[in-house]
Structures are given as structure tokens and as C-alpha cells.
Amino acid sequence: MEWSTLLFVAGAAIVYVCAVFRLRARGISWPKARTSSWLAGCLAIGAALIGPLAERAHHDFIAHMGTHVLLGMLGPLLLVLGAPVTVALRVLPVATARRIARGLASPPFAVLTNPFVAGLLNVGGLWILYRTGLFAAMHDDPLVHGLIHIHVLAAGYLFTFAVIGGPDPAPHRASPPWRVTALVLAIAAHNILAKVIYAEPPPGVSVEQAHAGAELMYYAGAPVEIALLVLVCRPWLLPRRPVSRRRSSQPVVSRADSLDRTRSPARAKRRLSSATSPRNNLRSA
């Protein structure tokens, strides 16, 4: 299981980096911040699923909550900011890219990327996990354990993409007020769940472990939630750039000259001849 997870995470990082190098070979620039974000997201997911933290999570509820923060919150945020779909659309053949674009614009994807639906899949799944016998079952059945991890990662990624509305193409992007509302409701539901776990531990979890795990869930998830709020409210927080006027290479035209251009050529010719006539020159002298 760990080897397959390692191959998946490492493969995702390698494929992304190869795609970026291919873009640069074509002369297309790609932000280094997005590449760093994707690699950091892969590292966070790898730390949650492989290594000492993942081994401790089987019998330590505190470590389990650490994997929840990395796998369901921080990792998806970093992956979304890496804009993997944009990389794929630029690297893949035109026919394949068009099929992906049609899938993004399809009605089922519109339902999944609705911030309220994505929030229900994300936080609602956590309520089902910790308030039913599913939490105990995931430690007894490796298949259930793997499926829950896949759901946590996929739901976290989908919710993050839905509330941020990018940077990948989002044909069904909701308006900022709706995305902010969905995010605030999801944060409230997540924090309430942490308090419920603190008051009533899940089956098989001691009171001390539940208290420490709930506090980790509440406080460690706060920075990610704040980052999501900042990203969603960025259009309102950042100052608007003034509209820059393009500098024209043509000479400045006065109002009189513009009016002269609107007049007929014959009238302009008469004005020119009258201005250069000897009589007018004598009068000016």
C-alpha cells in the first residue's frame, strides 16, 4: 500500500515537472510559484500517507488528525494553486485538450464544483466519519482505509477549487459572495465538529486523545481556512489598479485642428488661402 502511494505521489510530481519543462522548451513561461506549490502539495500528501506520521495514525488519534490537516486541507490548497489542469491543457494535444474542456463545461462538473455541494461532500464526509462507526472500520479494513483517504483528498481538492474559483479554468465559477458564504458555513461546520469530538470522542478513542486531536483539528486547520478566506476575498482586499492610458505615438491634436478635420476640404482650402493672402498679410503688418 505504501509503495503504491509513493509511486502515485512521486509520479504526480514528476509528470508535472516534465510538463513544465516541455512548456519552457516551446518558449512558454510558467510561474515558478505554481510549480513550487504543486511540489509542496505532493510533499504534504506524501507526509500524510507515508512515513512515521501515517504509521502512528493507526493507533494515535493525534497523528490521525495531523494526517487529516495535511491530506484534506493543506495538501489540496497547494495542489489547486499549482493549476494542474492549465498545464495539461497547454501540453496535451488539441483534441485531448478539447475533450477536457468539454468535461469542465459539462453539467455534472457544474454540480460538483458548486461550492455548497463541494462543501457538503467535504465537511459532511468528516461528520459521517467521526460520528458513526466508520472511523473504527477504517482501521480494521485496509480497503475502507484507502477509500476514505481518497475521498478526503478528492473532496478537499474539489472544495478548495470551488471556493477559490481557479486558477484553473472554472466555467461554472460561482460569484464571490456565494463562494464566501459557502466557505464560512464550511468553516463553521468544521469547527463545530472539532468541538463535538472534544466533548464526545469517537468510538475507540480515549478522552485525552480526543481532546488533543480536536484541538489540533481546530487550531492547525485555522491557517488554511484563513488562507482560503484571503484568496476568496482577494478582489476586495487588493487595491484596484488604475486604468493606464496608452501613450499615443501620434502628435497631440488640438480641438481646433480636430474641428478643421471635420469640415469639408473645400472650406479648409478657403481658410488656408485666406490666411495666406497678401491682404491679410498687410493687415497683420
BALOBA-1460 file (C-alpha; in Angstrom, 3 decimals):
// residues 285
<rec num="1" residu="m" x="0.000" y="0.000" z="0.000"/>
<rec num="2" residu="e" x="2.777" y="2.427" z="0.901"/>
<rec num="3" residu="w" x="4.714" y="1.615" z="-2.268"/>
<rec num="4" residu="s" x="1.689" y="2.254" z="-4.471"/>
<rec num="5" residu="t" x="1.044" y="5.537" z="-2.646"/>
<rec num="6" residu="l" x="4.679" y="6.546" z="-3.029"/>
<rec num="7" residu="l" x="4.578" y="5.804" z="-6.757"/>
<rec num="8" residu="f" x="1.376" y="7.817" z="-7.131"/>
<rec num="9" residu="v" x="2.687" y="10.881" z="-5.290"/>
<rec num="10" residu="a" x="6.113" y="10.781" z="-6.912"/>
<rec num="11" residu="g" x="4.541" y="10.207" z="-10.317"/>
<rec num="12" residu="a" x="2.278" y="13.232" z="-9.915"/>
<rec num="13" residu="a" x="5.271" y="15.413" z="-9.070"/>
<rec num="14" residu="i" x="7.432" y="14.068" z="-11.919"/>
<rec num="15" residu="v" x="4.689" y="14.377" z="-14.550"/>
<rec num="16" residu="y" x="4.026" y="17.982" z="-13.539"/>
<rec num="17" residu="v" x="7.701" y="18.925" z="-13.687"/>
<rec num="18" residu="c" x="8.113" y="17.245" z="-17.078"/>
<rec num="19" residu="a" x="5.106" y="19.169" z="-18.392"/>
<rec num="20" residu="v" x="6.609" y="22.445" z="-17.177"/>
<rec num="21" residu="f" x="9.915" y="21.664" z="-18.914"/>
<rec num="22" residu="r" x="8.004" y="20.887" z="-22.083"/>
<rec num="23" residu="l" x="6.279" y="24.260" z="-21.906"/>
<rec num="24" residu="r" x="9.590" y="26.017" z="-21.475"/>
<rec num="25" residu="a" x="11.013" y="24.102" z="-24.436"/>
<rec num="26" residu="r" x="8.204" y="25.596" z="-26.506"/>
<rec num="27" residu="g" x="9.068" y="29.066" z="-25.261"/>
<rec num="28" residu="i" x="6.067" y="29.270" z="-22.924"/>
<rec num="29" residu="s" x="6.832" y="30.648" z="-19.477"/>
<rec num="30" residu="w" x="5.276" y="29.119" z="-16.373"/>
<rec num="31" residu="p" x="5.305" y="30.721" z="-12.903"/>
<rec num="32" residu="k" x="7.783" y="29.124" z="-10.540"/>
<rec num="33" residu="a" x="5.394" y="29.746" z="-7.652"/>
<rec num="34" residu="r" x="2.854" y="27.362" z="-9.169"/>
<rec num="35" residu="t" x="5.461" y="24.661" z="-9.641"/>
<rec num="36" residu="s" x="6.649" y="25.095" z="-6.065"/>
<rec num="37" residu="s" x="3.074" y="24.967" z="-4.817"/>
<rec num="38" residu="w" x="2.379" y="21.698" z="-6.638"/>
<rec num="39" residu="l" x="5.556" y="20.064" z="-5.342"/>
<rec num="40" residu="a" x="4.815" y="21.252" z="-1.802"/>
<rec num="41" residu="g" x="1.314" y="19.802" z="-2.082"/>
<rec num="42" residu="c" x="2.708" y="16.441" z="-3.186"/>
<rec num="43" residu="l" x="5.111" y="16.563" z="-0.244"/>
<rec num="44" residu="a" x="2.268" y="17.271" z="2.194"/>
<rec num="45" residu="i" x="0.209" y="14.384" z="0.846"/>
<rec num="46" residu="g" x="3.219" y="12.082" z="0.938"/>
<rec num="47" residu="a" x="3.893" y="13.011" z="4.569"/>
<rec num="48" residu="a" x="0.266" y="12.260" z="5.435"/>
<rec num="49" residu="l" x="0.161" y="8.843" z="3.761"/>
<rec num="50" residu="i" x="3.739" y="7.571" z="4.015"/>
<rec num="51" residu="g" x="6.211" y="7.518" z="6.860"/>
<rec num="52" residu="p" x="6.121" y="7.808" z="10.642"/>
<rec num="53" residu="l" x="3.026" y="10.023" z="10.795"/>
<rec num="54" residu="a" x="0.978" y="7.588" z="8.723"/>
<rec num="55" residu="e" x="2.136" y="4.640" z="10.851"/>
<rec num="56" residu="r" x="1.245" y="6.398" z="14.094"/>
<rec num="57" residu="a" x="-2.167" y="7.407" z="12.733"/>
<rec num="58" residu="h" x="-3.374" y="3.793" z="13.009"/>
<rec num="59" residu="h" x="-3.248" y="3.871" z="16.824"/>
<rec num="60" residu="d" x="-2.792" y="7.553" z="17.680"/>
<rec num="61" residu="f" x="-5.745" y="9.901" z="17.188"/>
<rec num="62" residu="i" x="-3.493" y="12.970" z="17.371"/>
<rec num="63" residu="a" x="-1.390" y="11.692" z="14.468"/>
<rec num="64" residu="h" x="-4.598" y="10.835" z="12.632"/>
<rec num="65" residu="m" x="-5.737" y="14.437" z="12.899"/>
<rec num="66" residu="g" x="-2.353" y="15.544" z="11.611"/>
<rec num="67" residu="t" x="-2.904" y="13.444" z="8.508"/>
<rec num="68" residu="h" x="-6.386" y="14.970" z="8.173"/>
<rec num="69" residu="v" x="-4.984" y="18.517" z="8.121"/>
<rec num="70" residu="l" x="-2.268" y="17.598" z="5.605"/>
<rec num="71" residu="l" x="-4.387" y="15.383" z="3.366"/>
<rec num="72" residu="g" x="-7.709" y="17.194" z="3.434"/>
<rec num="73" residu="m" x="-6.776" y="20.854" z="3.904"/>
<rec num="74" residu="l" x="-3.176" y="21.947" z="3.288"/>
<rec num="75" residu="g" x="-2.377" y="19.466" z="0.513"/>
<rec num="76" residu="p" x="-5.460" y="20.276" z="-1.610"/>
<rec num="77" residu="l" x="-4.861" y="24.021" z="-1.243"/>
<rec num="78" residu="l" x="-1.284" y="23.721" z="-2.520"/>
<rec num="79" residu="l" x="-2.316" y="21.422" z="-5.361"/>
<rec num="80" residu="v" x="-5.079" y="23.751" z="-6.533"/>
<rec num="81" residu="l" x="-2.712" y="26.711" z="-6.556"/>
<rec num="82" residu="g" x="-0.433" y="24.683" z="-8.826"/>
<rec num="83" residu="a" x="-3.066" y="24.870" z="-11.617"/>
<rec num="84" residu="p" x="-2.522" y="21.323" z="-12.971"/>
<rec num="85" residu="v" x="-5.427" y="21.489" z="-15.437"/>
<rec num="86" residu="t" x="-3.958" y="24.571" z="-17.097"/>
<rec num="87" residu="v" x="-0.650" y="22.759" z="-17.515"/>
<rec num="88" residu="a" x="-2.424" y="19.772" z="-19.041"/>
<rec num="89" residu="l" x="-4.421" y="21.913" z="-21.464"/>
<rec num="90" residu="r" x="-1.244" y="23.570" z="-22.718"/>
<rec num="91" residu="v" x="0.800" y="20.387" z="-23.056"/>
<rec num="92" residu="l" x="-1.680" y="17.794" z="-24.313"/>
<rec num="93" residu="p" x="-2.730" y="17.514" z="-27.967"/>
<rec num="94" residu="v" x="-5.517" y="19.798" z="-29.128"/>
<rec num="95" residu="a" x="-8.094" y="17.012" z="-29.425"/>
<rec num="96" residu="t" x="-7.446" y="15.797" z="-25.880"/>
<rec num="97" residu="a" x="-7.452" y="19.331" z="-24.513"/>
<rec num="98" residu="r" x="-10.818" y="19.978" z="-26.146"/>
<rec num="99" residu="r" x="-12.279" y="16.867" z="-24.536"/>
<rec num="100" residu="i" x="-11.038" y="18.048" z="-21.141"/>
<rec num="101" residu="a" x="-12.530" y="21.493" z="-21.774"/>
<rec num="102" residu="r" x="-15.888" y="19.943" z="-22.673"/>
<rec num="103" residu="g" x="-15.762" y="17.912" z="-19.468"/>
<rec num="104" residu="l" x="-15.108" y="21.041" z="-17.423"/>
<rec num="105" residu="a" x="-18.111" y="22.727" z="-19.031"/>
<rec num="106" residu="s" x="-20.429" y="19.713" z="-18.569"/>
<rec num="107" residu="p" x="-23.473" y="19.844" z="-16.244"/>
<rec num="108" residu="p" x="-22.171" y="17.121" z="-13.863"/>
<rec num="109" residu="f" x="-18.987" y="19.112" z="-13.294"/>
<rec num="110" residu="a" x="-21.131" y="22.196" z="-12.670"/>
<rec num="111" residu="v" x="-22.883" y="20.337" z="-9.844"/>
<rec num="112" residu="l" x="-19.647" y="19.072" z="-8.319"/>
<rec num="113" residu="t" x="-17.977" y="22.483" z="-8.439"/>
<rec num="114" residu="n" x="-20.896" y="24.204" z="-6.785"/>
<rec num="115" residu="p" x="-19.312" y="25.488" z="-3.548"/>
<rec num="116" residu="f" x="-22.221" y="24.311" z="-1.403"/>
<rec num="117" residu="v" x="-22.245" y="20.811" z="-2.905"/>
<rec num="118" residu="a" x="-18.462" y="20.576" z="-2.622"/>
<rec num="119" residu="g" x="-18.635" y="21.788" z="0.982"/>
<rec num="120" residu="l" x="-21.236" y="19.149" z="1.800"/>
<rec num="121" residu="l" x="-19.054" y="16.416" z="0.297"/>
<rec num="122" residu="n" x="-16.014" y="17.693" z="2.170"/>
<rec num="123" residu="v" x="-17.215" y="18.548" z="5.666"/>
<rec num="124" residu="g" x="-20.247" y="16.247" z="5.547"/>
<rec num="125" residu="g" x="-17.964" y="13.300" z="4.912"/>
<rec num="126" residu="l" x="-15.980" y="14.185" z="8.035"/>
<rec num="127" residu="w" x="-19.138" y="14.251" z="10.133"/>
<rec num="128" residu="i" x="-20.053" y="10.792" z="8.866"/>
<rec num="129" residu="l" x="-16.527" y="9.530" z="9.525"/>
<rec num="130" residu="y" x="-16.241" y="10.681" z="13.139"/>
<rec num="131" residu="r" x="-19.851" y="10.397" z="14.291"/>
<rec num="132" residu="t" x="-20.510" y="6.855" z="13.045"/>
<rec num="133" residu="g" x="-18.733" y="3.512" z="13.220"/>
<rec num="134" residu="l" x="-16.863" y="4.283" z="10.014"/>
<rec num="135" residu="f" x="-13.844" y="5.578" z="11.925"/>
<rec num="136" residu="a" x="-13.372" y="2.238" z="13.682"/>
<rec num="137" residu="a" x="-13.987" y="0.337" z="10.449"/>
<rec num="138" residu="m" x="-11.266" y="2.202" z="8.565"/>
<rec num="139" residu="h" x="-8.618" y="0.827" z="10.932"/>
<rec num="140" residu="d" x="-9.882" y="-2.753" z="10.558"/>
<rec num="141" residu="d" x="-10.311" y="-2.874" z="6.777"/>
<rec num="142" residu="p" x="-7.439" y="-1.680" z="4.529"/>
<rec num="143" residu="l" x="-9.828" y="-1.146" z="1.613"/>
<rec num="144" residu="v" x="-12.071" y="1.151" z="3.647"/>
<rec num="145" residu="h" x="-8.974" y="2.919" z="4.922"/>
<rec num="146" residu="g" x="-7.762" y="3.600" z="1.389"/>
<rec num="147" residu="l" x="-11.183" y="4.695" z="0.121"/>
<rec num="148" residu="i" x="-11.569" y="7.169" z="2.980"/>
<rec num="149" residu="h" x="-8.179" y="8.696" z="2.217"/>
<rec num="150" residu="i" x="-9.107" y="9.031" z="-1.452"/>
<rec num="151" residu="h" x="-12.383" y="10.697" z="-0.521"/>
<rec num="152" residu="v" x="-10.734" y="13.122" z="1.908"/>
<rec num="153" residu="l" x="-8.172" y="14.194" z="-0.693"/>
<rec num="154" residu="a" x="-10.632" y="14.418" z="-3.592"/>
<rec num="155" residu="a" x="-13.306" y="16.241" z="-1.573"/>
<rec num="156" residu="g" x="-10.732" y="18.659" z="-0.152"/>
<rec num="157" residu="y" x="-9.380" y="19.423" z="-3.609"/>
<rec num="158" residu="l" x="-12.858" y="19.868" z="-5.084"/>
<rec num="159" residu="f" x="-13.987" y="22.173" z="-2.283"/>
<rec num="160" residu="t" x="-10.819" y="24.267" z="-2.460"/>
<rec num="161" residu="f" x="-11.188" y="24.678" z="-6.212"/>
<rec num="162" residu="a" x="-14.884" y="25.523" z="-5.891"/>
<rec num="163" residu="v" x="-14.440" y="28.284" z="-3.307"/>
<rec num="164" residu="i" x="-11.307" y="29.807" z="-4.864"/>
<rec num="165" residu="g" x="-12.725" y="29.597" z="-8.373"/>
<rec num="166" residu="g" x="-9.347" y="28.975" z="-10.021"/>
<rec num="167" residu="p" x="-6.612" y="29.415" z="-11.036"/>
<rec num="168" residu="d" x="-7.575" y="26.588" z="-13.384"/>
<rec num="169" residu="p" x="-10.446" y="27.198" z="-15.833"/>
<rec num="170" residu="a" x="-13.771" y="27.294" z="-13.999"/>
<rec num="171" residu="p" x="-16.650" y="27.681" z="-16.487"/>
<rec num="172" residu="h" x="-19.224" y="27.334" z="-13.698"/>
<rec num="173" residu="r" x="-17.494" y="29.619" z="-11.197"/>
<rec num="174" residu="a" x="-19.943" y="30.995" z="-8.643"/>
<rec num="175" residu="s" x="-19.959" y="34.669" z="-7.727"/>
<rec num="176" residu="p" x="-17.662" y="35.766" z="-4.876"/>
<rec num="177" residu="p" x="-20.484" y="36.369" z="-2.345"/>
<rec num="178" residu="w" x="-21.775" y="32.809" z="-2.787"/>
<rec num="179" residu="r" x="-18.279" y="31.348" z="-2.518"/>
<rec num="180" residu="v" x="-17.586" y="33.338" z="0.644"/>
<rec num="181" residu="t" x="-20.890" y="32.171" z="2.145"/>
<rec num="182" residu="a" x="-20.143" y="28.526" z="1.357"/>
<rec num="183" residu="l" x="-16.657" y="28.857" z="2.836"/>
<rec num="184" residu="v" x="-17.878" y="30.464" z="6.055"/>
<rec num="185" residu="l" x="-20.507" y="27.738" z="6.503"/>
<rec num="186" residu="a" x="-17.934" y="25.018" z="5.874"/>
<rec num="187" residu="i" x="-15.504" y="26.558" z="8.372"/>
<rec num="188" residu="a" x="-18.273" y="26.753" z="10.968"/>
<rec num="189" residu="a" x="-19.266" y="23.117" z="10.396"/>
<rec num="190" residu="h" x="-15.624" y="22.021" z="10.590"/>
<rec num="191" residu="n" x="-15.008" y="23.869" z="13.859"/>
<rec num="192" residu="i" x="-18.264" y="22.632" z="15.379"/>
<rec num="193" residu="l" x="-17.212" y="19.072" z="14.526"/>
<rec num="194" residu="a" x="-13.911" y="19.645" z="16.335"/>
<rec num="195" residu="k" x="-15.812" y="20.775" z="19.435"/>
<rec num="196" residu="v" x="-18.159" y="17.789" z="19.222"/>
<rec num="197" residu="i" x="-15.171" y="15.419" z="19.021"/>
<rec num="198" residu="y" x="-13.712" y="17.186" z="22.074"/>
<rec num="199" residu="a" x="-16.950" y="16.673" z="24.023"/>
<rec num="200" residu="e" x="-17.842" y="13.191" z="22.702"/>
<rec num="201" residu="p" x="-14.849" y="11.171" z="21.450"/>
<rec num="202" residu="p" x="-15.363" y="8.774" z="18.518"/>
<rec num="203" residu="p" x="-15.692" y="5.070" z="19.342"/>
<rec num="204" residu="g" x="-12.401" y="3.578" z="20.463"/>
<rec num="205" residu="v" x="-10.695" y="6.929" z="21.168"/>
<rec num="206" residu="s" x="-9.710" y="7.903" z="24.682"/>
<rec num="207" residu="v" x="-10.738" y="11.216" z="26.190"/>
<rec num="208" residu="e" x="-7.154" y="12.510" z="26.297"/>
<rec num="209" residu="q" x="-6.540" y="11.582" z="22.672"/>
<rec num="210" residu="a" x="-9.853" y="13.103" z="21.612"/>
<rec num="211" residu="h" x="-9.098" y="16.378" z="23.379"/>
<rec num="212" residu="a" x="-5.632" y="16.718" z="21.841"/>
<rec num="213" residu="g" x="-6.830" y="15.614" z="18.400"/>
<rec num="214" residu="a" x="-9.779" y="18.001" z="18.421"/>
<rec num="215" residu="e" x="-7.537" y="20.900" z="19.407"/>
<rec num="216" residu="l" x="-5.145" y="20.009" z="16.591"/>
<rec num="217" residu="m" x="-8.034" y="19.837" z="14.151"/>
<rec num="218" residu="y" x="-9.346" y="23.217" z="15.298"/>
<rec num="219" residu="y" x="-6.118" y="25.229" z="15.554"/>
<rec num="220" residu="a" x="-3.997" y="23.604" z="12.841"/>
<rec num="221" residu="g" x="-6.791" y="23.993" z="10.313"/>
<rec num="222" residu="a" x="-7.209" y="27.706" z="11.094"/>
<rec num="223" residu="p" x="-4.242" y="28.921" z="8.960"/>
<rec num="224" residu="v" x="-5.569" y="27.041" z="5.936"/>
<rec num="225" residu="e" x="-9.040" y="28.461" z="6.490"/>
<rec num="226" residu="i" x="-7.627" y="31.985" z="6.768"/>
<rec num="227" residu="a" x="-5.656" y="31.471" z="3.566"/>
<rec num="228" residu="l" x="-8.832" y="30.379" z="1.777"/>
<rec num="229" residu="l" x="-10.686" y="33.450" z="3.039"/>
<rec num="230" residu="v" x="-7.899" y="35.733" z="1.824"/>
<rec num="231" residu="l" x="-7.839" y="34.079" z="-1.606"/>
<rec num="232" residu="v" x="-11.612" y="34.312" z="-1.994"/>
<rec num="233" residu="c" x="-11.759" y="37.928" z="-0.795"/>
<rec num="234" residu="r" x="-8.665" y="38.965" z="-2.758"/>
<rec num="235" residu="p" x="-10.631" y="41.039" z="-5.315"/>
<rec num="236" residu="w" x="-11.998" y="43.163" z="-2.462"/>
<rec num="237" residu="l" x="-8.814" y="43.309" z="-0.378"/>
<rec num="238" residu="l" x="-6.338" y="44.318" z="-3.066"/>
<rec num="239" residu="p" x="-6.435" y="47.907" z="-4.345"/>
<rec num="240" residu="r" x="-7.746" y="48.331" z="-7.832"/>
<rec num="241" residu="r" x="-5.203" y="49.184" z="-10.455"/>
<rec num="242" residu="p" x="-5.831" y="52.499" z="-12.185"/>
<rec num="243" residu="v" x="-6.605" y="52.285" z="-15.841"/>
<rec num="244" residu="s" x="-3.425" y="53.296" z="-17.620"/>
<rec num="245" residu="r" x="-3.821" y="55.466" z="-20.666"/>
<rec num="246" residu="r" x="-1.875" y="54.316" z="-23.628"/>
<rec num="247" residu="r" x="0.691" y="56.767" z="-24.872"/>
<rec num="248" residu="s" x="-0.064" y="57.606" z="-28.437"/>
<rec num="249" residu="s" x="2.775" y="57.873" z="-30.912"/>
<rec num="250" residu="q" x="0.795" y="60.441" z="-32.895"/>
<rec num="251" residu="p" x="1.242" y="64.172" z="-32.214"/>
<rec num="252" residu="v" x="-1.209" y="65.920" z="-29.952"/>
<rec num="253" residu="v" x="-4.150" y="67.248" z="-31.904"/>
<rec num="254" residu="s" x="-5.810" y="70.382" z="-30.637"/>
<rec num="255" residu="r" x="-9.533" y="70.940" z="-30.573"/>
<rec num="256" residu="a" x="-9.317" y="73.459" z="-33.404"/>
<rec num="257" residu="d" x="-7.415" y="71.028" z="-35.592"/>
<rec num="258" residu="s" x="-9.932" y="68.289" z="-34.899"/>
<rec num="259" residu="l" x="-12.747" y="70.621" z="-35.840"/>
<rec num="260" residu="d" x="-10.957" y="71.569" z="-39.016"/>
<rec num="261" residu="r" x="-10.710" y="67.922" z="-39.965"/>
<rec num="262" residu="t" x="-14.444" y="67.545" z="-39.678"/>
<rec num="263" residu="r" x="-15.079" y="70.377" z="-42.076"/>
<rec num="264" residu="s" x="-15.219" y="69.887" z="-45.801"/>
<rec num="265" residu="p" x="-11.936" y="70.026" z="-47.791"/>
<rec num="266" residu="a" x="-13.204" y="72.988" z="-49.802"/>
<rec num="267" residu="r" x="-13.845" y="75.059" z="-46.687"/>
<rec num="268" residu="a" x="-10.458" y="74.148" z="-45.265"/>
<rec num="269" residu="k" x="-8.850" y="75.210" z="-48.559"/>
<rec num="270" residu="r" x="-10.642" y="78.574" z="-48.397"/>
<rec num="271" residu="r" x="-9.389" y="79.143" z="-44.852"/>
<rec num="272" residu="l" x="-5.847" y="78.331" z="-45.895"/>
<rec num="273" residu="s" x="-5.969" y="80.654" z="-48.913"/>
<rec num="274" residu="s" x="-7.465" y="83.495" z="-46.876"/>
<rec num="275" residu="a" x="-4.822" y="83.102" z="-44.197"/>
<rec num="276" residu="t" x="-2.001" y="83.303" z="-46.722"/>
<rec num="277" residu="s" x="-3.462" y="86.059" z="-48.942"/>
<rec num="278" residu="p" x="-1.454" y="89.366" z="-49.360"/>
<rec num="279" residu="r" x="-4.368" y="91.429" z="-47.976"/>
<rec num="280" residu="n" x="-4.345" y="89.573" z="-44.690"/>
<rec num="281" residu="n" x="-0.564" y="89.831" z="-44.533"/>
<rec num="282" residu="l" x="-0.785" y="93.608" z="-44.977"/>
<rec num="283" residu="r" x="-3.415" y="93.845" z="-42.237"/>
<rec num="284" residu="s" x="-1.281" y="91.842" z="-39.859"/>
<rec num="285" residu="a" x="1.682" y="94.065" z="-40.652"/>
